[in-house]
Amino acid sequence: MGAILFIFISVLVYVFKILHNSRELTFDKWCEIFISFFIFTNCIGFGLPLFELDRQYVDGIFGYKFRLEVYMLITPVFLIVLSRRMQWNFMKLPWYALLAIIAFAAINICNPANLIVPSTILALVQIICYLIFLYMLCSCVKIDTLLRGIYEGLVYTTILQLALAICYPILGITQVVTLFREGVSIRAAERPGAPGTFNHPNALGGYMAMTLAFFTICYLMGYNKRKSLIVGLMAFFVLIFTFSRTALLASIGTTILLVLIYRTRESSIFTIKNFFTMILPMLILATALIFLTPIKDSFIGSNMDEMMLARMMHYYCGYEIINEYPWFGLGLNTHLEYIRSTISFGAMFGDIDKIFWRAEEFMGSNPIHNVPLILLSELGIVGTLPIVYYIARQFLKIKTTLRSDYNESYKIISLFGIALISYILIHGMADWAPVNVLTRNIWILVFFVMAVDHYKWEKEPEQ
């Protein structure tokens, strides 16, 4: 009920914003407002269930439900814009991109190891629907407009999460915990974290780590510098009170990487001077932040040993899957079903209830807490290698992009893409939060824009 109320209030707020700016509502401003609305409402994950597989569990990376989401309601708006204002002038896509999508879908659906093909189809439909939205969005708007919309949406999101974090855990107002979602986890009693509008503090922590990276980039590149600094500090404050160890480590590591890339864009990172003037001081500062502040209790105390053991057991399950199906994996959105129906926890670990409380339930109802293992277990080596290639290519060309005469908005988006890759790799080594639907929507959007605008720049440089 809280999510429905939030959407209703958000619509009213944005209607008021439109009326307030009615004299200045250009086409680009309209698009900016739509993008901002999508980004802001994305932190709720609201959707009306349209179809659901008849399965016992409905959790996982994509889940077993197909929902009518906010972006689906915005898509027809851009379709109307394309038909009337732009005379069906869709953005051109390379043939190999469409071929790659078709091949990816076919390999996953026809995979003989796939135990639950409807689950894979459901995931593919979700991805394709979202890609259609992004395709129409990028066909209608310029990257400057897109960046302004993302910026505004993340500002509003950060303010909302800050207000909720102040309510809980700082003021102890527990009513806000389940305001937007049922069955929200706040972890153990000795380490309660702020869940915000998410279902777990780790998910909010990951979202705030991404948000902090975005505003760090905006600050470094002088984009609304003062405002970016303030909102970035707000995001870091929320991140601290999620008490998410993995998200905090990912945020620190990503921030160090961003500063290094930006400050050394004209030279090599790996020089003696850079090591002593930038790398070493930032590592010392990060270590001091973790071990000389109250944050230390989250790393040394609490239930860290238990959580590490649970993850190692989960990783072994992933290893068994990869060892059995190395080339094509099990198929998209299927590894949990395989674990539940095939792996014998008793045979693998013995009396696991003595090792970890409710271990079988944890490992059978939560995705493997490691993004690379999820990719390898579901997509195999064949499906994972293109992702590795994409990551390597983005890292190799980022400095060239920053030094080039590309649009400044594209440079910010590109550096944000590097930050997201870093965040996913670091946070994703011990959690699956980077691939949950709310976080996934952000990085797919950024990666799509990076690829599309680079392609347009190469094919149509006169624009």
N, C-alpha and C positions, 0 to 999 in steps of 0.2 A: 504493500500500500504506500509505503514511503517513497518508493521509486516512481510510482505513478504520480504522486503529489509533486515530486521533484521535477518530472518532465512538464507537468502542468505549469508550475511556477516558472520554470526555465522559458517556456513558450511566452508567458506573460512578460517576463523581463526582456526578452529579445524583441517582442512586439513593441514594448515601450521604447527600446533602443532605436527601433526603426522609425517610430513616430517622432522621436526626439531629433533624429538626423534626417527627417523627411526632405528637407531642402537640399541636402548634399548627397542624396542617394543616387550615385552613379551606378553603372553596371558592375564595376569592380567592387564598389562598396557593398552591393547586394551579395555578391559572391563571397566577399570577406566575412559577412555576417553569417552566411550559411555554413562556411567552413568552421568559424568560431563556435557556432551552435553545435555542430557535429563533434568537435574536439571536447567541448565542455560536457556534453551529455554522454560522451564515450566513457567517462569515468564511473558511470553508474551501471552500464551493461544492461539497460532495460530492453526488454523485448517480449512481444506477445507470442507464446508458443503456437506454431502452426502445424507442426508434425513432430512426432516423437516415436522413436523405436521402442519396442516392447522389451526393455532390458531392465535388469534389477538395479544397475547403477546408471547414473546420468552424469557422472563426472568425467574428467579427462581433458585432453587438450582441446578437442572440438565438442565433446559431449555427444549425446544421442538425441538432441532436440534441434529442430530448425525453427528459428524465431524471426518474427517481423521486427527488425531493428530500425533505429532512427535513420541510419544512412540510407535504408531502403525507401524511406518516405521522402528523402531529399533527392534521390536519383531521378524521379520523374520531373522535378524542377529543372535539372540540367538537361534532360531530354527535350523539354519544351524550349529551353534556351537554344539548344542546338538546332531545333527544327525551325524556329521563328527568327531568331536574331542572326544565327550563323548559317542558315540555309543548308542544314545537314552537313556542315563542314567538319566531319569527324577527324580527329588526329590520326595521321597515318601510322600504322604499326608494321614493323618488319614481319615478313612471312615466317621467319624462323621462330619468332616469339609465340605465334599461334601454334606452330607445329610442336614447340616444346611443351605447351600446355596440354595439347591433345595426347602427346606421347606420355607425359607424366600421369595423366588420368588413366590412360589405357594400361600402363604398367601396373599401377596400383590396384585397379579393378580386376585385372586378369591374373594377378599374382596367385599362384596355386597354394601358397602358404596362408593366404588371407582367410581367416576363420569367420569374419563378419563383414562381408562385402557391403551390405547396406550402410554400415557405419562409415566406410570409406567413401561411398557415394555421397552421404550426408556432408562429410567434411569437404569434399570437392565442390559440392554445390555452394557451401558457405564461402569458400575461397573465390569461386568464379563470380558469385553475386557481388562480393566486395571489390573484385578487380574491375567489374563492369562499372561500379560506382566511381572508382578511381579513374578509369578511362574517360568517362564522361566529364568528371571534374577537371582533369588535365586538358581535355579538349576545349573547355569553356574558359578557363582562367589562366592568367599569367602567374609565373612563379613568385613575383613580388606580392601579388594578392594572396596567394596561397600561404606565404610566409607570415603575412600580417594576420591572417585568420588563425593559423596555428598558434602564433604568439598570444593573441588575445584569448583564445580558448584555454591555453595552458595557464595564463595569468588567473583567470576565473577559477579554474580547477584547483590551483594552488591555494587560493584564498579560501575556497570551500574546505579543502582538506586541512588547512591550518585551523579553521574554526572548529572542525570536528575533533582534531587532535588536542586542542585546548580543553574541549569538553571531556574527552576521554583519551588518554589516561590522566591528564594533568589535574582536572577538577573532579574526576571520578564519577561523572554523570553517565552511568551505564546505559541509560535509555537511548543514547545515540548509536550504540553499537549495532543494534538490530533494526535501526531506523530504515535502512535501505535494503537489507537482505536478511533472510532467515538463516539460522544455523551458523552464525558468524563465529570464527575462532579468534580468541585473543591470547592463545597459548597458555603456558603454565601460569599458576597464580603468582610465582615469584618473578615472572618477567612478562607482565601484561603489556601488549603493544597496541598502538592505535591502528584500527582497521580502516577508519575513514568510511568511504563508500564501498570498500572492497570486502571480500569474505575472509581475508586473512591479513595480518600485518605484513607478511612477506610480500604479498601482492602490492599493497600500498607502498611499501618500501621500494620495490622495484620501479613502480610508476614514478615515485618522487626522485629516484636516482636518474631516470631518464629526463625528467623535467629539470632537475638541477643541471644536468649536462647541457640541455638546450639553452638555458639562461646563462650558463658559463660561456658558451660559444658566442652568444649575442653580446655579452660583456666584452669578451676578448676582441671581437670584431667591431665594437663601437655601435652596435645596433640598439638604440634605446638604452644606452649604457647605464644610466643611473637607475632606471626602472628595472632593468635586468638584474642589477646587483641586489636590489631590495627583494625582488621576487625569488631570486636564487637563494638568498639567505632564508627566506620563508620556507622554501622547499627543503633545504637542508635541516631546518628546525623540525619539520614534520618527519623527515627521514630518521632523525635521531630518536624520536618518540615512537617509531614503529618497533624499535629494538630488533631490527632485522640485521643480523650479522652479515649475511651474504650480500644484502643490498648495500650496506654501508661499505663493505670491502670493494664491491663493484663500483660504487660511486667514487671512492678515493682513487682506485686504480684508473678509472676512466678520466677523472679530472686531471691526474698527473699526465696521462697520455695526451690529452687535449692541449694542455699548456706546452708540453714538449713539442708537439707537432706544429702548433701555431708559432711559438717563439723561434723554432729552427726551420721555418718554411723555406728560408734561403740557403740553408746549409744542412749538414748531416747532424742527426741527433747524437750519434755515437762518437763524440769527441771528448778528450780529457777535460777541456774547459766546461762543456755542457754537463759532464758528469759531476764536477765539483760545484758548479754554480747553480744547477737546476735539479738534476736527478737526485743527488744525495741529500740536499736540503729538503726536498719535498718528501722523500722517503722517511727522513728523520721526523719531519712534522707529522706525517701520517702515523708513524709508530707512536709518537708522543700523544697524539689525539686518542689512539686506541688504548694505550696502556697507562697513561698518566691522567686520565679523566674518568668520571663515573661510567663511561662506556665500557671500561675494562670488565665490569661485572657481567656484561652480556656475553663476553668471549670466554672468560675464565670460569665464571660461576655458572649458575643456571643448570640446564639439562644438556649441555653441549656434548658430553660423552655419549649419552643415550641417542641424540640425534645423529651423531657421526656414525654410530653403530648401525642405526636404521638405514642410513644412506648407503653404507658399505654393503649391507645385505641386498638392498635394492639394486645396487650397481652389479652385483653378482648375477642377479636375475637378468639384467640387460646383457651381461657378458654371455650368458648361456644362449640367449636369443640370437645374438650376433654370431656366435660360434656355429649355431645351427643353420642360420639363414644369412650368410655374409653378403651376398651380392645384391639381392632385391628386398631383403627384409621381410616383414610380415604384411606390409600395406599400411597406408595412412590411417591413423586413428584406430589402431587395432591392438597395440601391444598390451594394454590392460586386459583385454578380453583373453588374450593368449596366456598371460600370467595367471589369471583366475582359473582358466579351464585346463591348463596343461602342466604348470609347474607345481610340484609337490613340495611345499615349504618344509614339511616334516622330514621328508627324505633328504632335502638339501641342507637344512640347518639343525635338524634334531628337534628337541622340545623347545621351540622358539619362544613360547610364552615365558620361559625362564630367562631367556636372553633379552627380550624386549616385549614390553606389555602390549598386547594386541597387535603383534607384528604382522600376522597374516592379514588382518583387516586393513592395516596401514598399507602394506605393499600391494594388496589386491584392489584397493579403492583410490589410490593416489598414483598419478603417473610417476615414472622413474624420475627421481630428483636430480636429473642430469640431462641437459638439452642435447649435447653430442650423442649420448647413448640413446636417447629417444629417436634422434634422426637416423642413426645407424640401425637401430632395431626395427624401425618402421619403413625406412627408405632404402636401407642397405648401402653398400659402397657406391653402387651406380647412381643412386639418388642423392647421395651426400657429396660426391666429388664436384658437381656443378656449384654447390653452395660454397665449398672450400675454394674453388676457383674464383667465385664472385668476391669472397672476403679478401683473398690475396690481391686481387686486381684493384679493389677499392683502396687498400692500404698503399699499394705501389704508386697509385696515381694521385693521391690526395694532395701532396705537396705541389705537384704540377698544376692541379686545379687551383690551389690557393695563390699561386704565383701568376696565373693566367689572367686574361682579360675577360673571363667569364663574368656574368652577372653576379653582384654581391650576394643576392638572395640565394643563388645557386651554390655559392661557396659556403654559406651558412648551412644550407640543407645538406651539402656533401659532408661537411665536417660533423654535422649531427649524425649522419649515417655512420661515420667512423665511430662516433661515441656509442651509438646503439650496438654496433658489432662488438665493441669492447665490453659493453655492459652485458650483452647476451652471453658472451664467452665466459666472463668472470662469474656473474650471478648464476648463469646456467650450469656451472660445474657442480653446484650443490643444491639447485632448486629448479622447479619447472615453471616458476612465476613468469619468466621472460616470454613464454609461449602461451600464456592464458589469453583469452579473447580480447580483453581491454588493452593490454600491453601490445599484443600482436597487431591490433589495428593501427597503432602508431608507427611501429617500425615497418610494416608492409607499406603504409602510406609514404613514408620517407624513402624507402628503397625504390618504390615505383616512380616517384618523382625524380630521384637521382638518375635512374635509367632513362626515363622518358625525355627529360630535359637535355641530358647529354646526347641522346640520339637526335633530338631536334636541332641542337647546336651544330652537330656534325653535318646533318643533312640540309639544314636551312640556315647557314651562318648569317645571311643577310637580315634575319629577324632579330 
